[in-house]
Each structure stands twice: as C-alpha cells, then as structure tokens.
C-alpha cells in the first residue's frame, strides 16, 4: 500500500503534463516543414554544434551531418591557342601567366568562418 501511494504521489503531478506534451508534439510536427527539423532536433543541434535532424534519418543519412572539409585548391586556367588549358600545379608553368578568371584563390577569413560556423549561427 505504501509503494502504491508513493507511485501515485509521483505520477499525480505529471497528469497535467499530458496537455503540454501534446502541444509540444504538435509544434514539433509543424516545425518540420518550416525549419526542416523537430524541436528536439533543434536542442540537440544547439548542444552539439552540428546539423542534426530526423529528416536526415528519414532520407537514409546519418542523424548529424559531418562537417565539410575545406574546399580543394582550384586549378589555374590559362588561355592557349584557341583553347583554355587548366593546370593543377601552377608552379610548373614557371613564367608569369594570366589566368582566364581573375579572382581570389582561397576563401577569405570571413568566408571560412561562415563555412565552419556552428548551427544555428553561434
């Protein structure tokens, strides 16, 4: 009898939580089409700093996305007689050369920070 009374005293305050649990479940279901993850996924993602989602599991992927590796060094493309030649090792060219596209060769520090930032932007 004492054991039943102890269990009842623990479960009685939780009776009001059923309504709240239903509302949270509904909010989680509504969050999937909006942000692509459930509310518990948001909490897990914030704690781990990774992009975690049940939607990824449903697609056959891992629960949390692995961090992407840094992009590879781009090739150097130069103009030749009527064609464009691309080189993976620009030091092999030796002489000064003019690239087909003039632009940055690597990510700026701000771009790298954006690429490696924790989800949701912290």
C-alpha positions in Angstrom: 0.0 0.0 0.0 2.8 2.4 0.8 4.5 1.6 -2.5 1.3 2.4 -4.4 0.9 5.6 -2.5 4.5 6.6 -3.3 4.0 5.9 -7.0 0.7 7.8 -7.1 2.3 10.8 -5.4 5.0 10.9 -8.1 2.6 10.4 -11.0 -0.2 12.7 -9.9 1.8 16.0 -10.5 2.7 14.7 -14.0 -1.0 14.3 -15.0 -1.1 18.0 -16.1 1.9 17.4 -18.4 -0.1 15.4 -20.9 -1.7 18.5 -22.4 1.7 20.2 -22.6 3.3 17.1 -24.2 0.5 17.1 -26.9 1.1 20.8 -27.6 4.9 20.2 -27.9 4.4 17.2 -30.2 2.1 19.3 -32.4 4.7 22.1 -32.5 7.4 19.6 -33.4 5.4 18.3 -36.3 4.6 21.8 -37.5 8.3 22.7 -37.3 9.5 20.1 -39.8 8.2 21.8 -43.0 9.2 25.2 -41.7 12.8 24.7 -40.4 13.5 21.1 -41.6 13.9 19.6 -38.0 11.8 18.9 -35.0 12.1 20.8 -31.7 14.2 18.1 -30.0 16.5 18.3 -33.1 17.0 22.0 -32.6 18.1 21.3 -29.0 20.5 18.5 -30.0 21.9 20.7 -32.8 22.4 23.6 -30.4 24.2 21.4 -27.9 26.4 19.5 -30.4 27.0 22.4 -32.8 26.2 20.0 -35.7 23.3 19.9 -38.1 21.1 17.1 -36.6 17.7 16.2 -37.9 15.2 13.3 -38.0 14.6 14.4 -41.6 18.2 13.4 -42.4 17.5 9.9 -40.9 14.3 9.6 -43.0 16.4 10.3 -46.1 18.8 7.5 -45.2 21.6 9.7 -44.0 23.2 9.9 -40.5 21.3 11.8 -37.8 24.0 14.6 -37.6 25.8 15.9 -40.7 29.5 15.7 -40.7 31.4 18.9 -41.1 32.5 19.5 -44.6 36.2 19.5 -45.4 37.9 22.6 -46.7 37.5 23.2 -50.4 40.3 21.9 -52.6 42.7 24.4 -54.2 41.2 25.4 -57.5 43.0 24.7 -60.8 44.7 27.5 -62.7 43.3 28.0 -66.2 45.2 30.0 -68.9 44.5 30.8 -72.5 46.3 29.0 -75.2 45.9 28.9 -79.0 42.1 28.8 -79.2 41.6 26.7 -76.1 41.8 27.0 -72.4 44.4 24.9 -70.6 43.9 24.1 -66.9 46.8 23.3 -64.5 46.6 21.6 -61.1 50.2 22.7 -60.4 50.7 26.3 -61.4 54.3 26.3 -60.3 55.1 24.0 -63.3 54.3 26.9 -65.6 57.3 28.8 -64.5 56.8 32.0 -66.4 54.3 34.7 -65.3 50.9 33.8 -66.6 47.5 35.4 -66.9 44.5 33.4 -65.6 41.3 33.2 -67.5 39.4 34.2 -64.4 40.8 36.8 -62.0 39.6 36.3 -58.5 40.6 35.2 -55.1 42.4 31.8 -54.9 41.1 30.9 -51.5 38.3 31.7 -49.0 38.7 34.9 -47.0 38.7 34.6 -43.2 35.1 35.7 -43.1 34.0 33.2 -45.7 35.9 30.4 -43.8 34.2 31.4 -40.6 30.8 31.3 -42.3 31.6 27.9 -43.7 32.7 26.4 -40.4 30.2 28.1 -38.1 28.1 26.1 -35.7 24.5 25.6 -36.4 22.4 27.9 -35.8 25.0 30.6 -36.3 26.6 30.7 -32.8 
